[in-house]
Amino acid sequence: MPRKGVTGHDGWVVTEALATALVALEQLPPKHQPQAHMDDMRKLLASAGDPAAVSLHLAQAKCRLFPDLDRAMIYREYGISSDEYG
């Protein structure tokens, strides 16, 4: 069976990359944040589908970028309860 796209899961890869990049850019001082690009990234993420899935991608990205932070706090920050995703 032929793969869809290049990797077979292109949409997931792009969504993960956008979420990680957006979380990283949010850490810059406000005057250095490329707001227009960040707004476009948010639009692209929103078009990826389910808002809950987007929140999960963002939370997971923040957990990867900041492994010393409390994971439950990060998930709550993105509106995800601890009983939803542990």
C-alpha positions in Angstrom: 0.0 0.0 0.0 1.5 3.4 -1.0 2.3 5.9 1.7 0.4 9.2 1.9 2.8 12.1 1.5 6.5 11.7 2.0 6.6 10.0 5.4 3.2 8.4 5.7 2.4 10.7 8.6 3.3 14.1 7.2 0.4 15.9 8.9 1.4 14.7 12.3 5.1 15.6 11.7 4.2 19.1 10.6 1.8 19.6 13.5 4.4 18.5 16.0 7.0 20.8 14.4 4.6 23.8 14.4 3.7 23.2 18.0 7.3 22.9 19.1 8.3 26.0 17.1 5.4 28.1 18.5 6.1 27.1 22.1 9.8 28.0 21.6 9.0 31.3 20.0 6.7 32.2 22.9 9.7 32.0 25.2 11.5 34.9 23.4 11.1 38.4 24.8 8.0 40.0 23.3 9.9 42.5 21.2 11.7 39.6 19.5 8.7 37.4 18.8 7.6 37.3 15.1 4.0 37.9 15.9 2.7 37.8 12.3 4.4 34.4 11.8 3.3 33.1 15.1 -0.3 34.1 14.2 0.0 32.2 11.0 1.4 29.2 12.8 -1.6 29.2 15.2 -3.9 29.3 12.1 -2.1 26.4 10.6 -2.4 24.5 13.9 -6.1 25.3 14.2 -6.7 24.0 10.7 -5.1 20.7 11.7 -8.4 19.6 13.2 -9.6 18.9 16.7 -8.7 21.8 19.1 -8.1 19.3 21.9 -5.5 17.6 19.7 -3.8 20.9 19.1 -3.7 21.6 22.8 -2.2 18.2 23.4 0.5 18.9 20.8 1.3 22.2 22.4 1.4 20.7 25.9 3.7 17.9 24.8 6.0 20.3 23.0 6.3 22.4 26.2 7.0 19.3 28.2 9.8 18.3 25.8 11.3 21.8 25.8 11.1 22.2 29.6 11.5 18.7 31.1 12.1 20.1 34.6 8.6 21.8 34.7 5.7 20.1 36.3 3.9 18.2 33.5 0.5 18.4 35.2 0.8 22.1 35.4 1.7 22.3 31.7 -1.3 20.2 30.7 -3.6 22.4 32.9 -2.1 25.5 31.2 -3.3 24.1 27.9 -6.8 23.2 29.3 -6.1 19.4 29.6 -7.2 17.7 32.8 -4.8 15.2 34.3 -7.5 12.4 34.0 -7.7 12.9 30.2 -4.0 12.2 29.4 -2.4 11.2 32.7 
